[in-house]
Amino acid sequence: GDLIVGGFFDQAEDGTELNGIGRWDGTQWHAFGAGLSGTSNTAVRDFLILDGDLLVGGSFEAVDGVPADRIARWNGSRWLPFDGQSTFGQSFLEALAFFDGQVVAGGIASPVDTNPLAFIAGFDFGRPAVIEPPQNVQVSEGQNATFSVEVANGSDDLTYQWRRNGTPLTDGGNISGALSDTLTISNVLSEDVGAYDVLVTNACGTTGSTPAALSVQGEGSDPSCPGDLNNDGVVNVFDLLELLSNWGACPD
């Protein structure tokens, strides 16, 4: 594995710009994008491994441009604010720990009267946070359609429930994955057209994704109904979603 180093520094010894946090792969240093940023004394003070992700605490306001007040989460590919946190204000987060189902953070706060005092705070994991909602899909009749969702945190014991037009789906027929992070509709027909979303639940609550439209391209549009963009026999909100999903310049 690699070595993650954080602290109060700008560069590695070889001149690589790190800005408070860097990764050593055994041969060379690598930056985490733009590193830490803040008003003053930006630094990493402590690390914590949580559910395979890396929590970073310290004195900073953003990591690689992602707003994160004194605590941030690295999921292996991107930085995310830690779900459920409050604003620490003018403070230094000095320590992170996991205790009794909570992330516990401790440090030194500077209130209005400028007399420093110690603080300790606990954070529940919070509800799941959807960072990649399902996207609109257009297929021809008889093809397969797939919707997927990516969740950032609250990653323990997740359950999923996919819905079409607000109605929960179950596996069977041409539906599979109704209770997973990926929904597949095989041999799509016009009656499968609709708005698909997913409810993601953990012990702290449920988060719903934004809906994505499934449209089916038939043999050709009915010239008597030019507004029926997805050829399902009616002009409705799903035709509007189809139009918006293809908004922009046409390819050459």
Summary of the structure (lengths in Angstrom):
residues: 252
radius of gyration: 23.7
end to end distance: 45.6
largest distance: 75.5
contacts: 746
relative contact order: 0.10
helix: 5%
strand: 44%
